[in-house]
Amino acid sequence: MDFRRYFLWGALFVSGYLLFLQWTQDYGPQSQQSVVQATQTESATNASSDTDLPNAVHSSDTSVNAIPSNAKTIAPGKLIEVTTDTLKVSIDPVGGDIVGAALLKYTKELGQPDPFVILENDAAHTYITQSGLIGPNGPDASPDGRPVYQSDKSSYALEQGKDSLDVNLYYTDAQGVKYTKTFRFTQGNYRIRQLITVDNTTNQTWRGNLFGQIKRDNSPDPSQATSMGLQPYLGGAISDEDTKYEKVSFDKMEEEPVKVSSEKGWVAVLQHYFVTAWVPEQGKKFTLQARTNGDFNLIGFTGSAVEIAPGTQGTLSSTFFVGPKLEDHLEATAENLDLTVDYGWLWWLAKPIFWLLTLIQSVVINWGVSIILIVVCVKAIFFKLSATSYRSMAKMRKFGPEIAKLKEQYGDDRQKMSAAMMALYKKEKINPLGGCLPILVQMPVFLSLYWVLMESVQLRHAPFMLWINDLSVMDPYFVLPILMGLSMFGQQMLNPSPPDPMQARLMKLMPIAFTFFFLWFPAGLVLYWVTNNSLSIVQQYIITKRIEKED
């Protein structure tokens, strides 16, 4: 009985099946609620309905200038536009909310100039962020509705040579309390620092709470993979003192609202390659919340109650991130925010693989070539292990005729047949499980690279050569999957044939099955497997020929 072959292909099939399960979990069809296009037609003002705001729970930037005389009220329905080197942001004077954000360094479609839009608010799609002050004296809790801010001008741009840009919004309530809401943009960054300064000019103590939240409907992810209608994960995530990172799906928000008190952490909404997140001021108590309100999903934070004495000022701060899942940017924004680049349970292996992949790419300036060189590195690391394995397989191929004679000699007596085969293996120093080791060792690397390719925005729209202009999606002409199937068939030709005819026929079907299995996988992942198989064939062929020439 050739149990080595059963073990080898069984391990390969199980690994492939686990990979398929992970694919369908991350990119398979989600619930109907999360993929149905939103049909609500409410206006921008209605989208900021007071019922969406959270309930109140019972810095060094502490100065504010007086409201400038040239501050003006923006025309109703007109937004304040802000442009930096990375972002183009739209701010609604009603509430001072960011209701639009385009990522200037990422295009919507390959080869098109239009930037990728992540935040927007129109009749078809609502994905915005809201922030302000609630509580007893908070202007966002007023029965008259959200405050309408004034601004120096209706458009701002980060000047060349400047490191930062402050956009100030001004509002004075009926009691005479003056509010300055500042959005601080920094060159090369996707995080926006928010400062709300309260100038209490009255003779009464001001009381309120800072809040920030992300509001999104159930429309599909615009950055989703397009093949076979596959969907990436779209939903929320929370980090607090007890849990570094936890996904909170929109369905879970509806079934059981989340409410957690903490002094560190953040909330976020994830989609394929991109993320938005609110980070409250760390070290001060706040409440993280995730819930639904009608057709909208709301995830955010509410700060603890703040008191500002008469005649004094106070500033409440937080940070909003809107951009790609770039680990260095996320790490600089908040602790554990880089975990939104979700590499799965093999993260401990995926992170160094991505680091090496990035290092190689910085030299060769081609992600496809970098993937090929990653394979070379892996093959070099496991060269001796693979050589030992291939030598064992070559010996089994060499002694195939003797194994066939044993089968004829003992017929259906499997016990004697197994004993005779083990004696032959011992005499010729053949390890029947030796051929399993290379594949078993490389499967974790393969699975890790799968998550790296799925989660790394750097590979989005990354070209390789010829017809492969995007390594993050499937090969449009299926050339790589076919080459992968042919390479698997080539490896089988170098392996000893199973003694069982039925098993031999099944083995011949494996390359065909895996070819169809890989048709819709990202081109970068299939490129890795084709390169790995090709190098394995060369190594195995040389070793096999050497063994066959031995006396």
C-alpha positions as CSV (number, residue, x, y, z in Angstrom):
1,M,0.0,0.0,0.0
2,D,1.5,3.3,-1.1
3,F,0.3,5.3,2.0
4,R,2.9,8.0,1.2
5,R,0.9,9.0,-1.9
6,Y,-2.4,9.0,0.0
7,F,-0.8,11.2,2.7
8,L,0.8,13.6,0.2
9,W,-2.2,14.2,-1.9
10,G,-4.5,14.2,1.1
11,A,-2.5,17.0,2.7
12,L,-2.5,18.9,-0.6
13,F,-6.3,18.5,-0.9
14,V,-7.0,19.5,2.7
15,S,-4.7,22.6,2.3
16,G,-6.5,23.5,-0.9
17,Y,-9.9,23.0,0.7
18,L,-9.0,25.2,3.6
19,L,-7.8,27.9,1.2
20,F,-11.1,27.6,-0.7
21,L,-13.0,27.9,2.6
22,Q,-11.0,31.0,3.5
23,W,-11.6,32.5,0.1
24,T,-15.4,32.0,0.3
25,Q,-15.4,33.4,3.9
26,D,-13.6,36.5,2.9
27,Y,-14.9,37.0,-0.6
28,G,-17.9,34.7,-0.9
29,P,-21.5,36.0,-1.1
30,Q,-22.6,37.8,2.1
31,S,-26.0,38.2,3.5
32,Q,-28.6,39.8,1.3
33,Q,-28.6,42.9,3.6
34,S,-24.9,43.6,3.1
35,V,-24.9,43.4,-0.7
36,V,-28.2,45.0,-1.7
37,Q,-27.7,48.5,-3.2
38,A,-29.2,51.2,-1.0
39,T,-32.2,52.9,-2.4
40,Q,-32.7,55.6,0.1
41,T,-33.1,59.1,-1.4
42,E,-32.8,61.3,1.7
43,S,-30.9,64.5,1.4
44,A,-27.5,65.4,3.0
45,T,-29.3,67.2,5.8
46,N,-31.6,64.2,6.4
47,A,-28.5,61.9,6.3
48,S,-27.3,63.8,9.4
49,S,-30.5,63.2,11.3
50,D,-30.3,63.9,15.0
51,T,-31.6,60.3,15.7
52,D,-28.3,59.0,14.4
53,L,-26.3,60.8,17.1
54,P,-25.2,58.8,20.1
55,N,-26.4,59.6,23.6
56,A,-24.1,61.4,26.0
57,V,-22.4,59.4,28.7
58,H,-22.1,60.6,32.1
59,S,-4.5,68.6,25.3
60,S,-2.0,70.8,24.5
61,D,-4.1,72.6,21.9
62,T,-6.1,74.7,24.4
63,S,-6.1,78.2,22.7
64,V,-8.4,79.6,20.1
65,N,-8.5,82.8,18.2
66,A,-11.6,84.9,18.1
67,I,-13.9,84.2,15.1
68,P,-12.4,86.3,12.3
69,S,-14.4,89.1,10.9
70,N,-14.2,87.6,7.4
71,A,-15.8,84.2,8.4
72,K,-18.8,83.7,6.3
73,T,-21.8,81.4,6.1
74,I,-21.5,78.9,3.2
75,A,-24.5,78.9,0.8
76,P,-27.0,76.2,1.7
77,G,-26.2,72.9,0.0
78,K,-22.6,74.0,-0.8
79,L,-19.7,72.0,0.7
80,I,-16.3,73.2,1.8
81,E,-13.6,71.5,-0.4
82,V,-10.1,70.6,1.0
83,T,-7.3,69.3,-1.2
84,T,-4.0,67.9,-0.1
85,D,-1.4,65.7,-1.8
86,T,-3.3,62.6,-0.7
87,L,-6.9,63.6,-0.1
88,K,-9.7,65.6,-1.6
89,V,-12.2,66.1,1.2
90,S,-15.7,67.6,1.3
91,I,-17.0,69.1,4.6
92,D,-20.7,69.9,5.2
93,P,-21.1,73.2,7.1
94,V,-24.2,71.6,8.7
95,G,-22.6,69.8,11.6
96,G,-19.1,70.2,10.3
97,D,-19.1,66.6,9.0
98,I,-16.8,65.1,6.4
99,V,-19.2,63.8,3.8
100,G,-16.8,63.1,0.9
101,A,-13.3,61.8,0.5
102,A,-11.3,60.8,-2.6
103,L,-7.9,59.2,-2.5
104,L,-5.8,61.0,-5.0
105,K,-3.0,58.4,-5.2
106,Y,-5.5,55.6,-6.0
107,T,-7.6,55.4,-9.1
108,K,-11.1,54.0,-9.2
109,E,-10.3,51.8,-12.2
110,L,-7.1,50.6,-13.8
111,G,-5.9,53.0,-16.4
112,Q,-8.4,55.7,-15.6
113,P,-7.6,59.1,-14.1
114,D,-10.5,59.4,-11.7
115,P,-9.5,58.9,-8.0
116,F,-11.0,56.3,-5.8
117,V,-13.9,57.7,-3.8
118,I,-14.3,56.2,-0.4
119,L,-16.7,58.6,1.4
120,E,-19.7,60.1,-0.4
121,N,-23.2,61.1,0.3
122,D,-25.8,61.1,-2.5
123,A,-29.2,59.5,-3.3
124,A,-27.5,56.1,-4.1
125,H,-24.8,55.8,-1.4
126,T,-24.2,57.1,2.1
127,Y,-20.8,56.6,3.6
128,I,-19.8,59.6,5.8
129,T,-18.4,60.5,9.1
130,Q,-20.0,62.7,11.8
131,S,-18.5,64.4,14.8
132,G,-19.3,67.1,17.3
133,L,-20.5,67.9,20.8
134,I,-23.5,66.4,22.6
135,G,-24.7,66.5,26.2
136,P,-26.4,69.2,28.2
137,N,-24.8,72.1,26.4
138,G,-23.5,70.4,23.2
139,P,-24.6,72.3,20.1
140,D,-25.2,69.0,18.2
141,A,-27.8,68.0,20.8
142,S,-29.8,71.2,20.3
143,P,-33.5,70.6,19.4
144,D,-33.0,73.1,16.6
145,G,-30.8,70.6,14.8
146,R,-27.1,70.4,14.0
147,P,-25.0,73.7,14.2
148,V,-24.3,75.5,10.9
149,Y,-20.7,76.5,10.9
150,Q,-19.0,79.4,9.2
151,S,-15.7,79.3,7.4
152,D,-13.1,81.7,6.1
153,K,-13.6,80.4,2.6
154,S,-15.3,77.6,0.7
155,S,-12.1,75.8,-0.6
156,Y,-8.7,75.1,0.8
157,A,-5.5,73.6,-0.6
158,L,-2.3,72.4,1.0
159,E,0.4,74.8,-0.4
160,Q,3.5,73.3,-1.8
161,G,6.3,73.3,0.7
162,K,3.9,73.4,3.7
163,D,3.7,70.4,6.0
164,S,0.2,70.9,7.3
165,L,-3.1,72.7,6.7
166,D,-5.7,73.8,9.3
167,V,-9.3,74.2,8.2
168,N,-11.2,76.2,10.9
169,L,-15.0,76.2,11.2
170,Y,-16.8,78.6,13.6
171,Y,-20.1,78.6,15.4
172,T,-21.6,80.7,18.2
173,D,-24.7,79.3,20.0
174,A,-27.6,81.3,21.4
175,Q,-26.0,81.6,24.9
176,G,-22.8,83.1,23.3
177,V,-20.5,80.1,23.6
178,K,-18.0,80.1,20.8
179,Y,-16.9,76.9,19.0
180,T,-14.0,76.4,16.7
181,K,-13.9,73.1,14.9
182,T,-10.4,72.5,13.3
183,F,-9.5,69.8,10.8
184,R,-5.7,69.5,10.6
185,F,-4.4,67.8,7.5
186,T,-0.7,66.7,7.2
187,Q,1.3,66.3,4.0
188,G,1.6,62.7,2.9
189,N,-0.9,61.4,5.5
190,Y,-4.4,60.0,5.5
191,R,-5.1,60.8,9.1
192,I,-7.0,64.0,10.0
193,R,-6.6,65.6,13.4
194,Q,-9.8,67.1,14.8
195,L,-9.8,69.7,17.5
196,I,-13.0,71.2,18.9
197,T,-12.3,74.3,21.1
198,V,-15.1,75.6,23.4
199,D,-14.8,79.2,24.5
200,N,-17.2,79.6,27.3
201,T,-17.9,83.3,27.5
202,T,-20.9,82.8,29.7
203,N,-21.2,82.9,33.5
204,Q,-22.4,79.2,33.6
205,T,-20.4,76.0,33.5
206,W,-20.4,74.4,30.1
207,R,-21.0,70.6,30.0
208,G,-20.9,68.2,27.1
209,N,-19.4,65.1,25.4
210,L,-17.3,64.7,22.3
211,F,-18.5,62.1,19.8
212,G,-17.3,60.8,16.4
213,Q,-18.9,58.1,14.3
214,I,-18.9,56.5,10.9
215,K,-22.2,56.2,9.1
216,R,-22.7,53.8,6.2
217,D,-25.6,52.2,4.4
218,N,-25.7,48.6,3.1
219,S,-24.5,49.2,-0.4
220,P,-21.8,47.0,-1.8
221,D,-18.1,47.6,-1.5
222,P,-17.0,49.6,-4.6
223,S,-13.5,48.2,-4.4
224,Q,-14.7,44.6,-4.4
225,A,-13.2,41.9,-6.7
226,T,-15.3,41.6,-9.9
227,S,-14.8,38.0,-10.8
228,M,-17.8,35.7,-10.2
229,G,-19.4,38.3,-8.0
230,L,-17.1,37.6,-5.1
231,Q,-17.4,40.0,-2.2
232,P,-14.6,41.1,0.2
233,Y,-15.4,41.6,3.9
234,L,-17.4,44.7,4.5
235,G,-18.2,45.7,8.0
236,G,-17.0,47.2,11.3
237,A,-14.1,46.5,13.6
238,I,-13.4,47.5,17.2
239,S,-10.3,47.6,19.4
240,D,-10.3,48.2,23.1
241,E,-8.2,47.4,26.2
242,D,-9.3,43.7,26.3
243,T,-9.5,42.9,22.6
244,K,-6.8,44.1,20.2
245,Y,-9.0,43.6,17.1
246,E,-12.4,42.2,16.6
247,K,-14.6,42.3,13.5
248,V,-18.2,43.5,14.0
249,S,-20.3,42.7,11.0
250,F,-23.3,44.9,10.0
251,D,-25.6,42.0,10.7
252,K,-24.1,41.6,14.2
253,M,-24.7,45.3,14.8
254,E,-28.4,44.9,14.0
255,E,-28.8,41.7,16.0
256,E,-26.9,42.9,19.1
257,P,-25.6,46.5,19.4
258,V,-22.1,46.8,20.8
259,K,-21.2,49.1,23.7
260,V,-17.8,49.0,25.4
261,S,-16.1,51.3,27.8
262,S,-12.3,51.8,27.5
263,E,-9.4,54.2,27.8
264,K,-7.6,52.9,24.6
265,G,-8.8,51.7,21.3
266,W,-10.6,52.7,18.1
267,V,-13.5,51.9,15.8
268,A,-13.4,51.3,12.1
269,V,-15.3,50.4,8.9
270,L,-13.4,48.0,6.7
271,Q,-13.7,47.3,3.0
272,H,-11.3,45.7,0.5
273,Y,-8.0,47.5,0.6
274,F,-9.4,50.7,2.4
275,V,-10.5,51.7,5.9
276,T,-12.0,54.5,7.8
277,A,-11.4,54.8,11.6
278,W,-12.1,57.1,14.5
279,V,-9.4,57.2,17.2
280,P,-10.4,59.0,20.4
281,E,-7.8,60.6,22.7
282,Q,-6.1,57.7,24.3
283,G,-5.8,57.5,28.1
284,K,-9.2,59.2,28.7
285,K,-12.3,57.1,29.2
286,F,-14.7,56.8,26.3
287,T,-17.4,54.5,25.1
288,L,-17.2,52.5,21.8
289,Q,-20.5,51.8,20.1
290,A,-21.7,49.9,17.1
291,R,-25.4,49.8,16.2
292,T,-27.9,50.2,13.3
293,N,-30.6,52.9,12.8
294,G,-33.0,52.0,10.0
295,D,-30.9,51.4,6.9
296,F,-27.7,52.8,8.3
297,N,-24.9,51.2,10.2
298,L,-23.3,53.4,12.9
299,I,-20.0,52.8,14.6
300,G,-18.2,55.3,16.7
301,F,-17.2,56.6,20.1
302,T,-18.5,59.0,22.8
303,G,-16.2,60.7,25.2
304,S,-16.7,61.1,28.9
305,A,-18.5,64.3,30.2
306,V,-16.4,67.4,30.1
307,E,-16.9,70.6,32.2
308,I,-15.6,74.0,31.1
309,A,-15.7,76.8,33.7
310,P,-17.1,80.2,32.9
311,G,-14.7,82.4,31.1
312,T,-12.3,79.6,30.2
313,Q,-11.6,77.5,27.1
314,G,-11.2,73.8,26.6
315,T,-10.2,71.7,23.6
316,L,-11.4,68.1,22.8
317,S,-9.4,66.2,20.3
318,S,-9.6,63.0,18.2
319,T,-8.2,61.6,15.0
320,F,-10.0,60.4,11.9
321,F,-8.3,58.1,9.4
322,V,-9.6,57.7,5.8
323,G,-7.4,55.9,3.3
324,P,-5.7,52.7,2.2
325,K,-4.6,49.9,4.4
326,L,-0.9,50.9,4.6
327,E,0.6,49.3,7.7
328,D,3.1,52.1,8.4
329,H,0.3,54.8,8.2
330,L,-2.0,52.7,10.4
331,E,0.6,52.0,13.0
332,A,1.4,55.7,13.2
333,T,-2.2,56.6,13.8
334,A,-3.1,54.2,16.6
335,E,-2.0,51.1,18.4
336,N,-3.3,47.9,16.8
337,L,-4.9,49.8,13.9
338,D,-2.6,48.0,11.6
339,L,-4.5,44.8,12.4
340,T,-7.1,45.9,10.0
341,V,-4.7,44.5,7.4
342,D,-6.0,41.1,8.3
343,Y,-3.6,38.3,7.4
344,G,-5.6,35.7,9.2
345,W,-4.3,33.1,11.7
346,L,-1.0,32.9,9.8
347,W,-0.2,36.6,10.4
348,W,3.0,35.7,12.2
349,L,4.3,34.3,8.9
350,A,2.5,36.7,6.5
351,K,4.1,39.8,8.1
352,P,7.7,38.8,7.4
353,I,6.7,37.5,3.9
354,F,5.2,40.9,3.1
355,W,8.3,42.7,4.6
356,L,10.6,40.6,2.3
357,L,8.2,41.1,-0.6
358,T,8.3,44.8,-0.2
359,L,12.1,44.9,0.3
360,I,12.6,43.0,-3.0
361,Q,10.1,45.2,-4.8
362,S,12.0,48.3,-3.7
363,V,14.9,47.0,-5.7
364,V,13.3,45.3,-8.7
365,I,10.4,47.8,-9.0
366,N,8.0,45.0,-10.1
367,W,5.7,43.1,-7.8
368,G,5.5,40.1,-10.1
369,V,9.3,39.8,-10.2
370,S,9.3,40.2,-6.4
371,I,6.9,37.3,-6.1
372,I,9.2,35.1,-8.3
373,L,12.2,36.0,-6.2
374,I,10.2,35.2,-3.0
375,V,9.8,31.7,-4.4
376,V,13.5,31.5,-5.1
377,C,14.2,32.5,-1.4
378,V,11.8,29.9,-0.1
379,K,13.3,27.2,-2.3
380,A,16.8,28.2,-1.2
381,I,15.8,28.0,2.5
382,F,14.3,24.5,2.1
383,F,16.8,23.3,-0.6
384,K,18.3,20.5,1.4
385,L,14.9,19.4,2.7
386,S,13.6,19.3,-0.8
387,A,16.7,17.5,-2.1
388,T,16.3,14.8,0.5
389,S,12.6,14.4,-0.4
390,Y,13.2,14.3,-4.1
391,R,16.0,11.8,-3.6
392,S,13.6,9.5,-1.7
393,M,11.0,9.9,-4.4
394,A,13.5,9.2,-7.2
395,K,14.6,6.0,-5.4
396,M,10.9,4.9,-5.1
397,R,10.6,5.5,-8.9
398,K,13.8,3.5,-9.5
399,F,12.5,0.6,-7.5
400,G,9.0,0.8,-8.9
401,P,9.4,-2.5,-10.9
402,E,10.4,-4.4,-7.7
403,I,7.4,-3.0,-5.9
404,A,5.2,-4.2,-8.7
405,K,6.8,-7.7,-8.4
406,L,6.0,-7.7,-4.7
407,K,2.4,-6.9,-5.5
408,E,2.2,-9.8,-8.0
409,Q,3.9,-12.1,-5.5
410,Y,1.6,-11.4,-2.5
411,G,-1.6,-10.6,-4.4
412,D,-4.3,-9.5,-2.0
413,D,-2.4,-10.3,1.1
414,R,-2.0,-6.7,2.2
415,Q,-0.2,-7.5,5.4
416,K,2.6,-9.5,3.8
417,M,2.7,-6.9,1.0
418,S,3.2,-4.1,3.4
419,A,5.9,-6.0,5.4
420,A,7.8,-6.7,2.2
421,M,7.6,-3.1,1.1
422,M,8.8,-1.8,4.4
423,A,11.7,-4.3,4.3
424,L,12.6,-3.0,0.8
425,Y,12.4,0.6,2.0
426,K,14.7,-0.2,4.9
427,K,17.2,-2.0,2.7
428,E,17.4,0.8,0.1
429,K,17.2,3.6,2.7
430,I,13.9,5.0,1.3
431,N,11.7,7.3,3.4
432,P,8.2,6.7,2.1
433,L,7.0,10.0,3.7
434,G,9.9,12.0,2.4
435,G,8.0,13.4,-0.5
436,C,5.4,14.9,1.7
437,L,7.7,17.3,3.5
438,P,8.3,20.0,0.8
439,I,4.6,20.5,0.2
440,L,3.7,20.4,3.9
441,V,6.4,23.0,4.7
442,Q,5.4,25.3,1.8
443,M,1.6,25.1,2.3
444,P,1.8,27.7,5.2
445,V,3.9,29.9,3.0
446,F,1.4,29.5,0.2
447,L,-1.6,30.3,2.5
448,S,0.3,33.3,4.0
449,L,1.0,34.7,0.6
450,Y,-2.6,34.3,-0.3
451,W,-3.6,36.6,2.6
452,V,-0.8,39.0,1.7
453,L,-2.0,39.3,-1.9
454,M,-5.6,39.7,-0.7
455,E,-4.9,42.4,1.9
456,S,-2.0,44.4,0.5
457,V,-3.3,47.5,-1.3
458,Q,0.2,47.9,-2.8
459,L,-0.6,45.0,-5.2
460,R,-3.9,46.7,-6.3
461,H,-3.5,47.6,-9.9
462,A,0.1,46.4,-9.8
463,P,1.3,45.2,-13.2
464,F,3.6,42.3,-14.0
465,M,4.3,42.0,-17.7
466,L,2.6,41.4,-21.0
467,W,-1.2,40.7,-20.4
468,I,-0.9,40.7,-16.6
469,N,-1.6,44.3,-15.6
470,D,-3.1,43.7,-12.2
471,L,-1.7,41.0,-9.9
472,S,-4.5,41.3,-7.5
473,V,-7.2,39.9,-9.8
474,M,-7.4,36.7,-11.9
475,D,-5.5,36.2,-15.1
476,P,-8.0,37.5,-17.8
477,Y,-6.8,34.8,-20.3
478,F,-6.3,32.0,-17.8
479,V,-2.8,31.4,-19.1
480,L,-1.2,31.2,-15.6
481,P,-3.7,28.6,-14.3
482,I,-3.2,26.4,-17.3
483,L,0.6,26.6,-16.9
484,M,0.1,25.7,-13.2
485,G,-1.9,22.6,-14.2
486,L,0.8,21.6,-16.8
487,S,3.5,22.1,-14.2
488,M,1.6,19.8,-11.7
489,F,1.3,17.2,-14.5
490,G,5.1,17.5,-15.1
491,Q,5.8,16.9,-11.5
492,Q,3.6,13.8,-11.5
493,M,5.6,12.4,-14.4
494,L,8.7,12.5,-12.2
495,N,7.0,10.8,-9.3
496,P,6.6,7.1,-8.8
497,S,3.3,5.8,-10.0
498,P,0.9,4.5,-7.3
499,P,0.5,0.7,-7.2
500,D,-3.3,1.0,-7.1
501,P,-4.7,1.7,-10.6
502,M,-7.7,3.6,-9.2
503,Q,-5.4,5.8,-7.2
504,A,-3.2,6.4,-10.3
505,R,-6.2,7.6,-12.3
506,L,-7.3,9.9,-9.5
507,M,-3.8,11.4,-9.3
508,K,-3.9,12.1,-13.0
509,L,-7.2,14.1,-12.5
510,M,-5.6,16.3,-9.8
511,P,-3.9,18.7,-12.2
512,I,-7.1,19.2,-14.1
513,A,-9.1,19.8,-10.8
514,F,-6.5,22.3,-9.5
515,T,-6.4,24.1,-12.8
516,F,-10.1,24.9,-12.5
517,F,-9.7,25.6,-8.8
518,F,-7.1,28.3,-9.6
519,L,-8.9,29.9,-12.5
520,W,-10.3,32.7,-10.4
521,F,-7.4,33.1,-8.0
522,P,-5.4,36.3,-8.1
523,A,-2.7,36.2,-10.8
524,G,0.0,36.9,-8.3
525,L,-0.9,33.8,-6.3
526,V,-1.0,31.6,-9.4
527,L,2.4,33.1,-10.5
528,Y,3.9,32.0,-7.1
529,W,2.6,28.4,-7.6
530,V,3.7,28.2,-11.3
531,T,7.2,29.4,-10.3
532,N,7.4,27.1,-7.4
533,N,6.4,24.1,-9.5
534,S,8.8,25.0,-12.3
535,L,11.8,25.2,-9.9
536,S,10.7,22.0,-8.2
537,I,10.6,20.2,-11.6
538,V,14.1,21.3,-12.4
539,Q,15.5,20.2,-9.1
540,Q,13.6,16.9,-9.0
541,Y,14.6,16.1,-12.6
542,I,18.3,16.5,-11.9
543,I,18.1,14.4,-8.8
544,T,16.0,11.7,-10.5
545,K,18.5,11.4,-13.3
546,R,21.4,11.1,-10.9
547,I,19.6,8.3,-8.9
548,E,18.8,6.4,-12.1
549,K,22.4,6.4,-13.2
550,E,23.6,4.9,-9.9
551,D,24.3,1.2,-9.8
